[in-house]
Amino acid sequence: MEKGAYIVSSNPNVKGDIIFSIKPDATDVSELQQKLHIEVEKALTVIRKLFEDNPLEFDNYFNQLLTLAQAGLVPENAQPSISLNALQQLKNDIIEKKSGEVKNSYFKLLGLQAIKLGKFPMAVALILKLLNYYLPNFDAIKNLGIFANFLFFFCACLLGVWLSFGARKTVLSFEELTTIEEDRLEPLMRLIFIGAIAMVFSIFFYKEAIFVKVGTVSSKDISSDSYVAMIFGVSLGLSEQILGKKITKKAASLFDNI
């Protein structure tokens, strides 16, 4: 046990806020009490955002948070270690209650946005493939057939991004309940960004500035084989976390000799 160094109270002027202040006679603030203060502030930020549309649940968790903060920071026999354990249990309860809802909601939104963004390119690609099938002797149609494979590549990449989220985010942490992706990109912006990178990669593959071979499948064949285009598109989508760095590194290497 240690002497509490804080005065902790609910803010009378701002609903759902906690005021932390150091006691005038406090000569030292232990690391555990400082850690508890910081963790309570972080947890309050998440709880405030997570339950902004549910005041009853917010009040419930807010009161628990205030109580454990006061127990660990205020009394003469403060026990910050016990409060930290109680805080972790509170986080676990919220994760258990909300993680499935949050993940499924984001997963559904990401999928719907992928369909919304990819349905037109997919339709155009299919039309171009049909034209190429029924009019094989026209050079212009053949060139459009190559472009159709790029569109298949783009759409497959969107599918890969959707699958990537499901594979990566098997369990959400407490902080991820409100900030599910570290880069904070909204689903549509994420898909547009990764899709744009995929198109850059498709050009690199087509001109063989980048060459990848997996088994008998080669990246140079994306212009002539729709299935190969989709294989590499999905693979790029699944690798979306490192795509930005990879394309930047490759682009920089093109100018190393300048």
For each residue, the residues with C-beta under 8 A, 3 or more apart:
1: 77 78 79
2: 30 32 33 77 78 79 80
3: 26 76 77 78
4: 23 33 72 73 74 75 76 78
5: 22 23 26 28 29 30 33 73 78
6: 20 21 22 23 26 29 33 37 73 74
7: 19 20 21 22 23 74
8: 18 19 20 66 69 70 73 74
9: 18 19
10: 17 18 19 66
11: 14 15 17 18 19
12:
13:
14: 11 17
15: 11
16: 44 48 58 62
17: 10 11 14 44
18: 8 9 10 11 40 41 44 65 66 69
19: 7 8 9 10 11
20: 6 7 8 37 41 69 73
21: 6 7
22: 5 6 7 26 29
23: 4 5 6 7 26
24:
25:
26: 3 5 6 22 23 29
27:
28: 5
29: 5 6 22 26 33 34
30: 2 5 33 34 80
31: 34 35
32: 2 35 36 80 81 84
33: 2 4 5 6 29 30 36 37 72 73 78 80
34: 29 30 31 37 38
35: 31 32 38 39 80 84
36: 32 33 39 40 69 72 73 80 83 84 87
37: 6 20 33 34 40 41 69 73
38: 34 35 41 42
39: 35 36 42 43 84 87
40: 18 36 37 43 44 65 68 69 87
41: 18 20 37 38 44 45
42: 38 39 45 46 175
43: 39 40 46 47 65 87 90 91 174
44: 16 17 18 40 41 47 48 62 65
45: 41 42 48 49 178
46: 42 43 49 50 174 175 177 178
47: 43 44 50 51 58 61 62 65 94
48: 16 44 45 51 52 58
49: 45 46 52 178
50: 46 47 94 98 177 178
51: 47 48 54 55 57 58 61
52: 48 49 58
53:
54: 51 57 58
55: 51 58 59
56: 59 60
57: 51 54 60 61
58: 16 47 48 51 52 54 55 61 62
59: 55 56 62 63
60: 56 57 63 64
61: 47 51 57 58 64 65 90 94
62: 16 44 47 58 59 65 66
63: 59 60 66 67
64: 60 61 67 68 90
65: 18 40 43 44 47 61 62 68 69 87 90
66: 8 10 18 62 63 69 70
67: 63 64 70 71
68: 40 64 65 71 72 83 86 87 90
69: 8 18 20 36 37 40 65 66 72 73 83
70: 8 66 67 73 74 75
71: 67 68 74 75 78 79 82 83 86
72: 4 33 36 68 69 78 79 80 81 82 83 84
73: 4 5 6 8 20 33 36 37 69 70 78 80 83
74: 4 6 7 8 70 71 78
75: 4 70 71 78
76: 3 4
77: 1 2 3
78: 1 2 3 4 5 33 71 72 73 74 75
79: 1 2 71 72 82 83
80: 2 30 32 33 35 36 72 73 83 84
81: 32 72 84 85
82: 71 72 79 85 86
83: 36 68 69 71 72 73 79 80 86 87
84: 32 35 36 39 72 80 81 87 88
85: 81 82 88 89
86: 68 71 82 83 89 90
87: 36 39 40 43 65 68 83 84 90 91
88: 84 85 91 92
89: 85 86 92 93
90: 43 61 64 65 68 86 87 93 94
91: 43 87 88 94 95 174
92: 88 89 95 96
93: 89 90 96 97
94: 47 50 61 90 91 97 98 174 177
95: 91 92 98 99 172 173 174 177
96: 92 93 99
97: 93 94
98: 50 94 95 101 102 177
99: 95 96 102 103 171 172 177
100: 103 104
101: 98 104 105
102: 98 99 105 106 172 176 177 180
103: 99 100 106 107 169 172 180
104: 100 101 107 108
105: 101 102 108 109
106: 102 103 109 110 165 180 187
107: 103 104 110 111 162 165 166
108: 104 105 111 112
109: 105 106 112 113 187
110: 106 107 113 114 161 162 165 187 190 191
111: 107 108 114 115 162
112: 108 109 115 116
113: 109 110 116 117 187 188 191
114: 110 111 117 118 158 159 161 162 191
115: 111 112 118 119
116: 112 113 119 188
117: 113 114 121 158 188 191 192 195
118: 114 115 121 122 154 155 158 159
119: 115 116 122 123
120: 123 124
121: 117 118 124 125 151 154 155
122: 118 119 125 126 151 152 155
123: 119 120 126 127
124: 120 121 127 128 148 151
125: 121 122 128 129 148 149 151 152 155
126: 122 123 129 130 148
127: 123 124 130 131
128: 124 125 131 132 141 144 145 147 148 151
129: 125 126 132 133 145 148 226
130: 126 127 133 134
131: 127 128 134 135 141 144 145
132: 128 129 135 136 141 142 144 145 148
133: 129 130 136
134: 130 131
135: 131 132 138 141
136: 132 133 141 142
137:
138: 135 141 142
139: 142 143
140: 143 144
141: 128 131 132 135 136 138 144 145
142: 132 136 138 139 145 146
143: 139 140 146 147
144: 128 131 132 140 141 147 148
145: 128 129 131 132 141 142 148 149
146: 142 143 149 150 206 223 224
147: 128 143 144 150 151
148: 124 125 126 128 129 132 144 145 151 152 226
149: 125 145 146 152 153 222 223 224 225 226 229
150: 146 147 153 154 199 202 206 222 223 229
151: 121 122 124 125 128 147 148 154 155
152: 122 125 148 149 155 156 226 229 230 233
153: 149 150 156 157 198 199 202 222 229 230 232 233
154: 118 121 150 151 157 158 195 198 199 202 233
155: 118 121 122 125 151 152 158 159 230 233
156: 152 153 159 160 229 230 231 232 233 234 237
157: 153 154 160 161 194 195 198 233 234 236 237
158: 114 117 118 154 155 161 162 191 194 195 237
159: 114 118 155 156 162 163 233 234 237
160: 156 157 163 164 233 234 235 236 237 238 239 240
161: 110 114 157 158 164 165 190 191 194 237 238 240
162: 107 110 111 114 158 159 165 166 237
163: 159 160 166 167 234 237 238
164: 160 161 167 168 237 238 239 240 241
165: 106 107 110 161 162 168 169
166: 107 162 163 169
167: 163 164 170 238
168: 164 165 241
169: 103 165 166 172 176 180
170: 167
171: 99
172: 95 99 102 103 169 176 177 180
173: 95 176 177
174: 43 46 91 94 95 177
175: 42 46 178 179
176: 102 169 172 173 179 180
177: 46 50 94 95 98 99 102 172 173 174 180
178: 45 46 49 50 175
179: 175 176 182 184
180: 102 103 106 169 172 176 177
181: 184 185 190
182: 179
183: 190
184: 179 181
185: 181 189 190 193
186: 189 190
187: 106 109 110 113 190 191
188: 113 116 117 191 192
189: 185 186 192 193
190: 110 161 181 183 185 186 187 193 194 240
191: 110 113 114 117 158 161 187 188 194 195
192: 117 188 189 195 196
193: 185 189 190 196 197 244
194: 157 158 161 190 191 197 198 236 237 240 243
195: 117 154 157 158 191 192 198 199
196: 192 193 199 200
197: 193 194 200 201 236 243 244 247
198: 153 154 157 194 195 201 202 233 236 237 243
199: 150 153 154 195 196 202 203
200: 196 197 203 204 247
201: 197 198 204 205 210 232 236 243 247
202: 150 153 154 198 199 205 206 222 229
203: 199 200 206 207 209
204: 200 201 207 209 210 250
205: 201 202 208 209 210 211 212 219 220 222 232
206: 146 150 202 203 220 222 223
207: 203 204
208: 205 211 219 220
209: 203 204 205 250 254
210: 201 204 205 219 250
211: 205 208 218 219 220
212: 205 218 219 232
213: 217 218 219
214: 217 231
215:
216:
217: 213 214 221 228 231 232
218: 211 212 213 221 228
219: 205 208 210 211 212 213 222 228 232
220: 205 206 208 211 223
221: 217 218 224 225 228
222: 149 150 153 202 205 206 219 225 228 229 232
223: 146 149 150 206 220 229
224: 146 149 221 228
225: 149 221 222 228 229
226: 129 148 149 152 229 230
227: 230 231
228: 217 218 219 221 222 224 225 231 232
229: 149 150 152 153 156 202 222 223 225 226 232 233
230: 152 153 155 156 226 227 233 234
231: 156 214 217 227 228 234 235
232: 153 156 201 205 212 217 219 222 228 229 235 236
233: 152 153 154 155 156 157 159 160 198 229 230 236 237
234: 156 157 159 160 163 230 231 237 238
235: 160 231 232 238 239
236: 157 160 194 197 198 201 232 233 239 240 243
237: 156 157 158 159 160 161 162 163 164 194 198 233 234 240
238: 160 161 163 164 167 234 235
239: 160 164 235 236 242 243 246
240: 160 161 164 190 194 236 237 243
241: 164 168
242: 239 245 246
243: 194 197 198 201 236 239 240 246 247
244: 193 197 247 248
245: 242 248 249
246: 239 242 243 249 250
247: 197 200 201 243 244 250 251
248: 244 245 251 252
249: 245 246 252 253
250: 204 209 210 246 247 253 254
251: 247 248 254 255
252: 248 249 255 256
253: 249 250 256
254: 209 250 251
255: 251 252 258
256: 252 253
257:
258: 255
